[in-house]
Structures are given as C-alpha cells and as structure tokens.
C-alpha cells in the first residue's frame, strides 16, 4: 500500500493497491511462483510507473555516495555549488524533505559556460536517470504555455496534449533542466509555481504528470554582468560577487518564485586553473576518440597555453575552450579519411607560429611472413 500511495498518482486507494497486488500476482503466477515476493511488487511498480526498479528501494547508497565526487570530477572549480546540490539531493533521499513536492527545485545562477548545464548532466548520469532539457527562450510569448500543458479544446494542438506532461509521464524519475529560465513568459512561471507547490501538472486533456520524483533545475545568467570586471583569464579570486548575484535574482524573479526554491546555487566565474582543466579534459576526449581509430596522440607542452591564448576570456566561459578544441579536431579529419591515419598510426599536436599543426606517422605495414619452401620426399 505504501508503494502504491507513493508512486501511483493517477489512481486512488484502495483500488491502486489492489491493482498493484493483482499485477504482481499475475507475474508471479506466470513465473511459476506460489507466493508474491517483495521483488515482484517492486517490478510491478516499475512496470506501471516506468521507474527503474533499483530506484524504488528506500536508498541507493552507492550512487548517492559517489554523487559529490562525480560532480567535482566533471565540473571544475565549482565545489561549493556541488556541495549544496549534493546536500539537497541527500536531504530528499533521506526522507527529511517536505512530502508532496519535487525532489528539489533549484536555481543555478552564474556566468555562461562555467558548468551549470554540465552539473545537471552529471547529476542525471550519476543517478542513472534521464535528463529532460527545455530551452526556455522558446517559451517567451503568451501562448507558449500551451506547448507545456496543451491547447484548449477547439484550438490547434488540442489532440496532442502538453509536451511537459507527456515527458514527465514517460520519465517520472528524471532531472528536468529548464535552461535560461528568466526568458520564460510569466504564464510559464505560474505553471512552474504550481509544479513546485503540488508536484503535479494536468494538461488540457486531463492527463496528470507526477513530479514527486523529479529534480527540477533552472539555470540563469542573471547577475553575470556584475562579475565581468576584467578581460582574459586571470589568477584572481574567482568567487562571484554574492551580493550582486542576490540583488540580480531579486530583480529578476518574484518573491513567490524564490520562496518555492529549495536553493539558489551560485557558480564561480572562470579562472586560469578552471580553463586549463577544461582544456585538458577536451584533449583527453580527443585522445580517446583517436585511440578508437587506432591512432596514438601526443601533444607538445605549449598546446594548452596556446588554446587558452586563443580564448577571449570570461565572456563565453568553457564554451570558448571547447570551440577551439573543435577546431583542433578538424586537423585530423582528412588524415583519418584519406591520409596517413586511415589505417591507424601516431600523431603529434604541436604549435607552429601561433597555429596548431599535426605531425603524422603512418602505421608501419607488416610484411607477410615468408612461407617455408616445400620439400618433397625423395
């Protein structure tokens, strides 16, 4: 009864508890069992609610234990943000958060390209749940709320229902990422207030989506202009101007919205150490890609400094570094398809006259072993 009450939202007790037992009994009978086990109940809830069976148990200690290290490993220079996010998730999973609400409703704020989206992606990957991403710039007009909950009867799109309701019904255990939330229309904010309050959303056709197992993450660049006080990467303290960010959040979001948030998580701006770690990560990815093509890559010591020198600084954050590394990838394309690396080999990435260059060494072709001469018996 506890599992049905917690996870089956669109039915009522005792009917949904009886339906759950009936489903479990049917599966047990087909498997040749005489009794229903706890695992049969978990499997039935998993089937009905589309929730991974391992996530139905009270705790998932292994995943939760590695969450904070995973966040720090994949998002550089944001330990404070990772710590707050980890605490919010652990509080909810321990059963100490308020019932009848999403797992957490979080606002990520800070400059662009410093890891807000990457942290949401790492969270979903570590917890092994889907990431559902919405670009809120697509929901900036008055009619955009219809995309989320469906159009009214008689209007175009009524038969399709609401996109958000559909996504959460199909993935009730997920991370919902609402990117650049400040661009959304006020009607969209009213819909979000309802979700953060009641953890349920009903579309125009009456279908309900349950958000109680959803982690809602909203990102915003508000206040980022307050921390753009220099050009290029520096060794300065990269902590955000907290008071400036707080004021920007107050100006941008209503008190009703802020009061429903579990936490406002502030991200640090970019500094040289963070930039270098991101560049190293991108080169490591490239090395792994080439390794799969039987190509061994080495880099000269001046490659990473040159990558950073080609970046304009804080304006685009890590995205600028990724763009430069994408340009480096293009140096290997023709060699892999038509040149010396099409059959494997080794390559070295170097810097010549301020430009990246690749030196290729073909994979040596092994000569076939000579067959021993045949002898005939005399």
Beta strands, then each sheet from edge to edge (+ up, - down):
strand 1: 104-109
strand 2: 130-135
strand 3: 174-179
strand 4: 200-202
strand 5: 208-210
strand 6: 214-220
strand 7: 263-266
strand 8: 295-299
strand 9: 345-352
strand 10: 355-362
sheet 1: 2+ 3+ 6+ 1+ 7+
sheet 2: 4+ 5-
sheet 3: 8+ 9+ 10-
end
